[in-house]
Amino acid sequence: MDSLEELAKTRNLLEQLNIGVIRNLEKKTGVCKIELDQRSPADRHAVLMWEQRNGCFLPEDFKNFYLTTDGFKLTWNVKMDNGPTPVGKLYINRVSQLTRIAGNVASSHVNPTLLDLEADSDNEDEATGLEKPSFDSRCKIYEMDPCDGYGRVCLVFRENKTGGNDPKTEVWFLDRSLRWHFLAESFMAYFRLMLMHLGLPQWQYGITDIGLSQQAQQWFNIYAPTRLELDRELLMGNGSEGQNKMPTLNLDVNKVFNKGKTDKKKPPAQTSQNQASFNKKKPIVSSAKTPATTTSTRNITASSSQISTKGTK
């Protein structure tokens, strides 16, 4: 009976979260083609078989999620001048795709494994101080989201050092250089985090010391500026590495929106005296002289002036 009640709570929670994020996206300028992949619940027998095959029990919140919907996929586009452009993607693997990527015993000394690349890595996460997952048999690591190739979101089972039978589970992000970054202490905490970031491109990097790419920052400035600021404050509180990355975020706001008066007041010609006075008042004009040239070199631009406000639904 308790399991049925928990399953009903999970179903109601997911419905509320899905409705909330879709309504939020529908209100944003230029957003179109919001598509939620409606999936049936995973077969209970398939979930039990996964647990038997892998020798571990899924966390209750993750198991209830699968018994509500077999994975998750929500995508949304932005209507640009040249047509809809895919931007957001919120994704969780199906239970059949929840595959193990590490923690297996090597069967050969000839073929390299992830463990061979781990020898010189740090044992603790720089931001949280938590022990990083290990590619050896102490941890079982499963891929939740392949992240379109820019990393992997993983469910990590690690040995319970307190003596209990149930292993400790956490959600971590593995970047392309095989560095680990802590994301959440439970599946539902990660799921909420994903919704809050609207599935924006490479959003996981925004809460790591690596930071967002310039292109990803543009999308955040337009569609989730508050979330970007919160992530920035989090990084500033986690050490000097995060602080060193903050000025680039401030500069990109002007590049994306072109809001500053520096572009509008830039004169075509000035005397040397007037130019010196102008430069004294507007010291940042040199970085905003050619915004059009800057955006034209990127594959996907995120300038608010290029986003069409017609036919967004």
C-alpha contacts under 8 A as a table, 3 or more apart, distances in Angstrom:
res1	aa1	res2	aa2	distance
1	M	4	L	5.17
1	M	5	E	6.34
2	D	5	E	5.10
2	D	6	E	6.19
3	S	6	E	5.08
3	S	7	L	6.08
4	L	7	L	5.00
4	L	8	A	6.18
5	E	8	A	5.09
5	E	9	K	6.24
6	E	9	K	5.04
6	E	10	T	6.19
6	E	64	N	7.30
7	L	10	T	5.08
7	L	11	R	6.19
7	L	64	N	5.39
7	L	65	F	7.88
7	L	67	L	7.34
7	L	68	T	7.16
8	A	11	R	5.08
8	A	12	N	6.22
9	K	12	N	5.20
9	K	13	L	6.06
10	T	13	L	5.04
10	T	14	L	6.10
10	T	61	D	7.69
10	T	64	N	6.37
10	T	65	F	6.56
10	T	68	T	7.31
11	R	14	L	5.26
11	R	15	E	6.24
11	R	65	F	7.60
11	R	68	T	5.80
12	N	15	E	5.16
12	N	16	Q	6.23
13	L	16	Q	5.18
13	L	17	L	6.14
14	L	17	L	5.05
14	L	18	N	5.97
15	E	18	N	5.17
15	E	19	I	6.09
16	Q	19	I	5.24
16	Q	20	G	6.01
17	L	20	G	5.04
17	L	21	V	6.20
17	L	195	L	7.85
18	N	21	V	5.39
18	N	22	I	6.14
19	I	22	I	5.26
19	I	23	R	6.08
20	G	23	R	5.32
20	G	24	N	6.15
21	V	24	N	4.98
21	V	25	L	6.18
21	V	195	L	6.67
21	V	198	L	7.36
22	I	25	L	5.12
22	I	26	E	6.16
22	I	34	I	7.36
23	R	26	E	5.08
23	R	27	K	6.56
24	N	27	K	5.51
24	N	28	K	6.96
25	L	28	K	5.36
25	L	31	V	6.62
25	L	34	I	7.93
26	E	31	V	6.51
26	E	32	C	7.52
26	E	34	I	7.99
26	E	313	K	7.08
27	K	31	V	7.98
28	K	31	V	5.90
28	K	223	Y	7.19
29	T	307	I	7.61
29	T	308	S	7.88
29	T	309	T	6.09
29	T	312	T	7.33
30	G	78	V	5.25
30	G	79	K	5.15
30	G	80	M	7.43
30	G	307	I	5.63
30	G	308	S	5.55
30	G	309	T	5.18
30	G	310	K	7.48
30	G	312	T	5.28
31	V	34	I	7.66
31	V	76	W	6.95
31	V	77	N	5.74
31	V	78	V	4.52
31	V	79	K	6.25
31	V	312	T	5.56
31	V	313	K	7.23
32	C	76	W	6.36
32	C	77	N	5.22
32	C	78	V	5.64
32	C	79	K	6.26
32	C	84	P	7.38
32	C	311	G	7.77
32	C	312	T	4.77
32	C	313	K	5.14
33	K	75	T	7.85
33	K	76	W	5.56
33	K	77	N	5.65
33	K	78	V	7.99
33	K	312	T	7.99
33	K	313	K	6.88
34	I	74	L	7.30
34	I	75	T	5.84
34	I	76	W	4.34
34	I	77	N	6.75
35	E	74	L	5.64
35	E	75	T	5.34
35	E	76	W	6.29
36	L	73	K	6.09
36	L	74	L	4.40
36	L	75	T	6.64
37	D	72	F	6.97
37	D	73	K	5.43
37	D	74	L	6.20
39	R	69	T	5.56
39	R	70	D	6.00
39	R	71	G	7.31
39	R	72	F	7.50
40	S	68	T	7.32
40	S	69	T	5.36
40	S	70	D	6.10
41	P	66	Y	6.19
41	P	67	L	4.91
41	P	68	T	4.66
41	P	69	T	4.07
41	P	70	D	5.04
42	A	46	A	6.96
42	A	47	V	7.16
42	A	66	Y	5.48
42	A	67	L	5.19
42	A	68	T	7.08
42	A	69	T	6.15
42	A	70	D	4.60
42	A	95	V	7.29
43	D	46	A	5.16
43	D	47	V	6.57
43	D	67	L	6.98
44	R	47	V	5.14
44	R	48	L	6.30
44	R	67	L	6.64
45	H	48	L	5.07
45	H	49	M	6.04
46	A	49	M	5.04
46	A	50	W	6.18
46	A	95	V	7.83
47	V	50	W	5.10
47	V	51	E	6.42
47	V	63	K	7.54
47	V	66	Y	7.84
47	V	95	V	6.99
48	L	51	E	5.13
48	L	52	Q	6.25
49	M	52	Q	5.05
49	M	53	R	5.96
50	W	53	R	5.14
50	W	54	N	6.10
50	W	95	V	7.73
50	W	96	S	7.89
51	E	54	N	5.31
51	E	55	G	5.71
51	E	56	C	5.30
51	E	57	F	5.33
51	E	58	L	6.84
52	Q	55	G	5.15
52	Q	56	C	6.95
57	F	166	D	7.99
58	L	62	F	6.34
58	L	63	K	5.74
59	P	62	F	5.31
59	P	63	K	6.06
59	P	169	T	7.35
59	P	187	F	7.94
60	E	63	K	5.02
60	E	64	N	6.01
61	D	64	N	5.22
61	D	65	F	6.16
61	D	186	S	7.95
61	D	187	F	6.58
61	D	188	M	6.47
62	F	65	F	4.94
62	F	66	Y	6.39
62	F	187	F	5.90
62	F	188	M	7.30
63	K	66	Y	5.21
63	K	67	L	6.24
64	N	67	L	4.95
64	N	68	T	6.17
65	F	68	T	5.09
65	F	69	T	6.09
65	F	70	D	7.65
65	F	71	G	7.96
66	Y	69	T	5.02
66	Y	70	D	4.89
66	Y	71	G	6.43
66	Y	94	R	7.81
66	Y	95	V	6.99
67	L	70	D	6.91
69	T	72	F	7.03
70	D	93	N	7.97
70	D	94	R	5.16
70	D	95	V	6.43
71	G	91	Y	7.52
71	G	92	I	5.09
71	G	93	N	5.09
71	G	94	R	4.18
71	G	95	V	6.83
72	F	90	L	7.28
72	F	91	Y	5.24
72	F	92	I	4.85
72	F	93	N	6.85
72	F	94	R	7.47
73	K	89	K	7.14
73	K	90	L	5.53
73	K	91	Y	4.51
73	K	92	I	6.59
74	L	88	G	7.96
74	L	89	K	5.76
74	L	90	L	5.06
74	L	91	Y	6.60
75	T	86	P	7.65
75	T	87	V	7.68
75	T	88	G	5.45
75	T	89	K	4.46
75	T	90	L	6.38
76	W	86	P	6.24
76	W	87	V	6.16
76	W	88	G	5.11
76	W	89	K	6.67
77	N	84	P	5.81
77	N	85	T	5.20
77	N	86	P	4.30
77	N	87	V	5.25
77	N	88	G	6.65
78	V	84	P	5.35
78	V	85	T	5.17
78	V	86	P	6.48
78	V	87	V	6.59
78	V	307	I	7.13
78	V	312	T	8.00
79	K	82	N	7.92
79	K	83	G	5.60
79	K	84	P	4.27
79	K	85	T	6.28
79	K	307	I	5.95
79	K	308	S	5.54
79	K	309	T	7.62
79	K	312	T	6.65
80	M	83	G	5.11
80	M	84	P	5.73
80	M	85	T	6.59
80	M	306	Q	5.91
80	M	307	I	4.64
80	M	308	S	5.41
81	D	306	Q	6.05
81	D	307	I	6.51
81	D	308	S	6.13
87	V	200	L	6.43
87	V	201	P	6.52
88	G	198	L	6.54
88	G	199	G	4.81
88	G	200	L	4.63
88	G	201	P	6.25
89	K	198	L	7.63
89	K	199	G	4.69
89	K	200	L	6.58
89	K	201	P	7.45
90	L	194	M	6.81
90	L	195	L	7.38
90	L	198	L	7.18
90	L	199	G	4.69
91	Y	145	D	6.30
92	I	144	M	5.58
92	I	145	D	5.47
93	N	96	S	7.81
93	N	97	Q	5.53
93	N	98	L	6.05
93	N	143	E	7.70
93	N	144	M	5.24
93	N	145	D	5.87
94	R	97	Q	5.11
94	R	98	L	6.42
95	V	98	L	5.14
96	S	99	T	7.44
97	Q	143	E	7.88
97	Q	144	M	7.98
98	L	142	Y	5.89
98	L	143	E	5.62
98	L	144	M	6.01
99	T	142	Y	5.26
99	T	143	E	5.75
100	R	103	G	7.73
100	R	140	K	7.08
100	R	141	I	5.60
100	R	142	Y	4.33
100	R	143	E	6.52
101	I	141	I	5.81
101	I	142	Y	5.77
101	I	143	E	6.75
102	A	114	L	7.21
102	A	135	F	5.21
102	A	136	D	6.92
102	A	137	S	7.90
102	A	139	C	7.58
102	A	140	K	6.20
102	A	141	I	5.39
102	A	142	Y	7.54
103	G	134	S	7.68
103	G	135	F	5.33
103	G	136	D	4.78
103	G	137	S	4.30
103	G	138	R	6.75
103	G	139	C	5.43
103	G	140	K	4.87
103	G	141	I	6.50
104	N	136	D	6.84
104	N	137	S	5.92
104	N	140	K	7.87
105	V	136	D	7.25
105	V	137	S	6.45
106	A	109	H	7.29
106	A	113	T	7.42
108	S	111	N	6.02
109	H	112	P	7.21
112	P	116	D	6.25
113	T	116	D	5.43
113	T	117	L	7.24
114	L	117	L	5.35
114	L	118	E	6.61
114	L	135	F	6.20
115	L	118	E	5.11
115	L	119	A	7.09
115	L	134	S	7.76
115	L	135	F	5.07
115	L	136	D	6.02
116	D	119	A	6.27
117	L	120	D	7.51
118	E	121	S	5.43
118	E	134	S	7.82
118	E	135	F	7.28
121	S	179	R	7.91
122	D	125	D	7.57
122	D	132	K	7.90
123	N	131	E	5.75
123	N	132	K	5.54
124	E	129	G	5.39
124	E	130	L	5.40
124	E	131	E	4.43
124	E	132	K	5.22
125	D	128	T	5.66
125	D	129	G	5.00
125	D	130	L	5.37
125	D	131	E	6.22
125	D	132	K	5.79
125	D	180	W	7.16
125	D	181	H	6.48
125	D	182	F	7.06
126	E	129	G	5.71
126	E	238	N	7.97
127	A	208	T	7.79
127	A	209	D	7.77
127	A	238	N	5.32
127	A	239	G	7.39
128	T	182	F	7.39
128	T	238	N	7.75
130	L	182	F	7.95
132	K	180	W	6.44
132	K	181	H	7.89
132	K	182	F	8.00
133	P	139	C	6.50
133	P	156	V	7.06
133	P	158	R	7.50
133	P	180	W	7.28
134	S	137	S	7.78
134	S	138	R	6.66
134	S	139	C	5.83
135	F	138	R	7.67
135	F	139	C	6.60
135	F	140	K	7.96
135	F	141	I	7.89
136	D	139	C	6.35
137	S	140	K	6.92
138	R	158	R	6.23
138	R	159	E	6.28
139	C	156	V	6.72
139	C	157	F	5.52
139	C	158	R	4.56
139	C	159	E	6.77
140	K	156	V	5.88
140	K	157	F	4.97
140	K	158	R	6.51
141	I	154	C	6.31
141	I	155	L	5.82
141	I	156	V	4.61
141	I	157	F	6.27
142	Y	154	C	5.33
142	Y	155	L	5.17
142	Y	156	V	6.48
143	E	146	P	6.76
143	E	152	R	6.57
143	E	153	V	6.06
143	E	154	C	4.55
143	E	155	L	6.42
144	M	152	R	7.48
144	M	153	V	5.49
144	M	154	C	5.25
144	M	155	L	6.43
145	D	152	R	5.82
145	D	153	V	5.05
145	D	154	C	7.07
146	P	149	G	6.10
146	P	150	Y	7.87
146	P	151	G	6.49
146	P	152	R	4.82
146	P	153	V	6.62
147	C	150	Y	5.79
147	C	151	G	5.65
147	C	152	R	5.70
147	C	153	V	7.18
147	C	202	Q	7.75
148	D	151	G	7.53
149	G	152	R	7.52
150	Y	175	D	6.82
150	Y	176	R	6.20
150	Y	202	Q	7.33
151	G	173	F	7.05
151	G	174	L	5.59
151	G	175	D	4.38
151	G	176	R	5.26
152	R	173	F	5.70
152	R	174	L	5.07
152	R	175	D	6.49
153	V	171	V	7.04
153	V	172	W	5.92
153	V	173	F	4.58
153	V	174	L	6.35
154	C	171	V	5.66
154	C	172	W	5.34
154	C	173	F	6.12
154	C	174	L	7.28
155	L	169	T	6.83
155	L	170	E	5.96
155	L	171	V	4.79
155	L	172	W	6.62
156	V	169	T	5.41
156	V	170	E	5.30
156	V	171	V	6.04
156	V	172	W	7.01
157	F	167	P	5.95
157	F	168	K	5.70
157	F	169	T	4.65
157	F	170	E	6.91
158	R	167	P	5.64
158	R	168	K	5.35
158	R	169	T	6.43
159	E	167	P	5.20
159	E	168	K	6.40
160	N	163	G	6.01
160	N	164	G	6.00
160	N	165	N	7.07
160	N	166	D	6.66
160	N	167	P	4.83
160	N	168	K	5.59
161	K	164	G	7.51
164	G	167	P	7.48
169	T	185	E	7.15
169	T	186	S	6.88
170	E	184	A	6.22
170	E	185	E	4.69
170	E	186	S	5.54
170	E	187	F	7.48
171	V	182	F	6.66
171	V	183	L	5.64
171	V	184	A	5.16
171	V	185	E	6.15
171	V	186	S	6.44
171	V	187	F	6.75
171	V	190	Y	7.01
172	W	180	W	6.56
172	W	181	H	5.63
172	W	182	F	4.58
172	W	183	L	5.12
172	W	184	A	6.97
173	F	180	W	5.73
173	F	181	H	5.03
173	F	182	F	6.27
173	F	183	L	6.50
173	F	204	Q	7.26
174	L	177	S	7.94
174	L	178	L	5.67
174	L	179	R	5.62
174	L	180	W	4.77
174	L	181	H	6.45
175	D	178	L	5.31
175	D	179	R	5.52
175	D	180	W	6.67
175	D	181	H	7.86
176	R	179	R	7.37
181	H	208	T	6.48
183	L	190	Y	6.79
183	L	204	Q	7.93
183	L	207	I	7.92
184	A	187	F	7.24
184	A	189	A	5.85
184	A	190	Y	5.26
185	E	189	A	6.76
185	E	190	Y	7.66
186	S	189	A	5.28
186	S	190	Y	6.40
187	F	190	Y	5.11
187	F	191	F	6.15
188	M	191	F	4.83
188	M	192	R	6.17
189	A	192	R	5.32
189	A	193	L	6.25
190	Y	193	L	4.90
190	Y	194	M	6.16
191	F	194	M	5.11
191	F	195	L	6.37
192	R	195	L	5.09
192	R	196	M	6.16
193	L	196	M	5.14
193	L	197	H	6.38
194	M	197	H	5.27
194	M	198	L	6.34
194	M	199	G	5.92
195	L	198	L	4.90
195	L	199	G	6.50
196	M	199	G	7.97
196	M	227	R	7.46
197	H	200	L	6.11
197	H	203	W	6.57
197	H	224	A	7.08
197	H	227	R	6.78
198	L	224	A	7.86
199	G	203	W	6.76
200	L	203	W	5.53
200	L	216	A	7.53
200	L	219	W	7.21
200	L	220	F	7.18
201	P	216	A	5.81
201	P	219	W	7.86
202	Q	205	Y	5.79
202	Q	206	G	7.46
202	Q	212	L	6.97
202	Q	216	A	6.70
203	W	206	G	5.32
203	W	207	I	7.66
203	W	212	L	7.23
203	W	216	A	7.68
204	Q	207	I	5.92
204	Q	208	T	7.16
205	Y	208	T	5.14
205	Y	209	D	7.70
205	Y	210	I	6.26
205	Y	211	G	5.13
205	Y	212	L	5.43
206	G	209	D	7.95
206	G	210	I	7.59
206	G	211	G	4.82
206	G	212	L	5.06
206	G	228	L	7.62
206	G	231	D	6.44
206	G	232	R	7.87
207	I	211	G	6.83
207	I	231	D	5.80
207	I	232	R	7.85
207	I	234	L	7.43
207	I	235	L	6.78
208	T	211	G	5.73
208	T	235	L	7.30
208	T	242	G	7.99
209	D	235	L	6.95
209	D	241	E	6.20
209	D	242	G	5.36
210	I	242	G	7.99
211	G	242	G	7.92
211	G	245	K	7.14
212	L	215	Q	7.99
212	L	216	A	5.88
212	L	217	Q	5.96
213	S	216	A	5.20
213	S	217	Q	6.20
214	Q	217	Q	5.12
214	Q	218	Q	6.52
214	Q	252	D	7.47
215	Q	218	Q	5.24
215	Q	219	W	6.86
215	Q	298	R	7.75
215	Q	300	I	7.57
215	Q	301	T	7.31
215	Q	302	A	7.47
216	A	219	W	5.31
216	A	220	F	6.39
217	Q	220	F	5.03
217	Q	221	N	6.07
217	Q	249	L	7.11
217	Q	252	D	7.24
218	Q	221	N	5.14
218	Q	222	I	6.49
218	Q	252	D	6.98
218	Q	253	V	7.49
218	Q	256	V	5.88
218	Q	301	T	7.93
218	Q	302	A	5.60
218	Q	303	S	7.49
219	W	222	I	5.27
219	W	223	Y	6.05
219	W	224	A	7.63
219	W	302	A	5.86
220	F	223	Y	5.24
220	F	224	A	4.73
220	F	225	P	5.61
220	F	227	R	7.81
220	F	228	L	6.28
221	N	224	A	5.98
221	N	225	P	4.62
221	N	228	L	7.20
221	N	253	V	6.46
221	N	256	V	7.49
222	I	225	P	6.40
222	I	302	A	7.67
222	I	304	S	6.96
224	A	227	R	5.31
224	A	228	L	6.26
225	P	228	L	4.96
225	P	229	E	6.25
226	T	229	E	5.10
226	T	230	L	6.27
227	R	230	L	5.05
227	R	231	D	6.15
228	L	231	D	5.17
228	L	232	R	6.10
229	E	232	R	4.94
229	E	233	E	6.22
230	L	233	E	5.13
230	L	234	L	6.24
231	D	234	L	4.96
231	D	235	L	6.26
232	R	235	L	5.12
232	R	236	M	6.19
232	R	242	G	7.81
232	R	246	M	6.90
233	E	236	M	5.02
233	E	237	G	6.26
234	L	237	G	5.24
234	L	238	N	6.44
235	L	238	N	5.05
235	L	239	G	6.95
235	L	242	G	4.65
235	L	243	Q	6.72
236	M	239	G	6.05
236	M	240	S	7.08
236	M	242	G	5.22
236	M	243	Q	4.81
236	M	246	M	7.82
237	G	242	G	7.80
238	N	241	E	7.97
238	N	242	G	6.59
239	G	242	G	5.76
239	G	243	Q	6.61
240	S	243	Q	4.85
240	S	244	N	6.08
241	E	244	N	5.26
241	E	245	K	6.80
242	G	245	K	5.42
242	G	246	M	6.83
243	Q	246	M	5.41
244	N	247	P	7.11
245	K	248	T	6.08
245	K	249	L	7.41
246	M	249	L	5.40
246	M	250	N	6.81
247	P	250	N	5.19
247	P	251	L	6.39
248	T	251	L	5.20
248	T	252	D	6.28
249	L	252	D	5.30
249	L	253	V	6.81
250	N	253	V	5.67
250	N	254	N	7.66
251	L	254	N	5.91
251	L	255	K	6.79
252	D	255	K	4.89
252	D	256	V	6.05
253	V	256	V	5.41
253	V	257	F	6.21
253	V	258	N	7.81
254	N	257	F	5.48
254	N	258	N	5.01
254	N	259	K	6.07
254	N	260	G	6.33
254	N	288	A	7.82
255	K	258	N	5.48
255	K	288	A	6.96
255	K	291	P	6.32
256	V	302	A	6.66
256	V	303	S	5.06
256	V	304	S	7.01
257	F	303	S	6.07
257	F	304	S	5.97
257	F	305	S	7.69
258	N	263	D	7.17
258	N	291	P	7.75
260	G	263	D	6.48
260	G	264	K	7.71
261	K	264	K	5.23
261	K	265	K	6.02
262	T	265	K	5.49
262	T	266	K	6.03
262	T	282	K	6.78
262	T	284	I	7.61
262	T	285	V	5.65
262	T	288	A	7.29
263	D	266	K	5.49
263	D	285	V	7.45
263	D	288	A	6.79
263	D	289	K	7.15
266	K	285	V	7.84
267	P	270	Q	6.72
270	Q	273	Q	7.90
270	Q	274	N	5.90
270	Q	275	Q	5.40
271	T	274	N	5.23
271	T	275	Q	5.88
272	S	275	Q	5.05
272	S	276	A	6.14
273	Q	276	A	5.28
273	Q	277	S	6.41
274	N	277	S	5.06
274	N	278	F	6.04
275	Q	278	F	4.95
275	Q	279	N	6.06
276	A	279	N	5.18
276	A	280	K	6.22
277	S	280	K	5.11
277	S	281	K	6.50
278	F	281	K	5.28
278	F	282	K	6.05
279	N	282	K	5.03
279	N	283	P	5.35
279	N	285	V	7.47
280	K	283	P	5.83
282	K	285	V	5.89
283	P	286	S	7.28
284	I	287	S	5.73
284	I	288	A	7.02
285	V	288	A	5.16
285	V	289	K	6.21
286	S	289	K	5.61
287	S	290	T	7.84
288	A	291	P	5.85
290	T	293	T	5.38
290	T	294	T	6.48
291	P	294	T	5.07
291	P	295	T	6.33
292	A	295	T	5.41
292	A	296	S	6.12
293	T	296	S	5.24
293	T	297	T	6.77
294	T	297	T	5.87
294	T	298	R	7.65
295	T	298	R	5.69
295	T	301	T	5.93
295	T	303	S	7.95
296	S	299	N	7.80
296	S	301	T	7.42
298	R	301	T	6.16
302	A	306	Q	7.31
302	A	307	I	7.70
303	S	306	Q	5.50
303	S	307	I	7.02
304	S	307	I	5.42
305	S	308	S	7.82
308	S	312	T	7.75
309	T	312	T	6.24
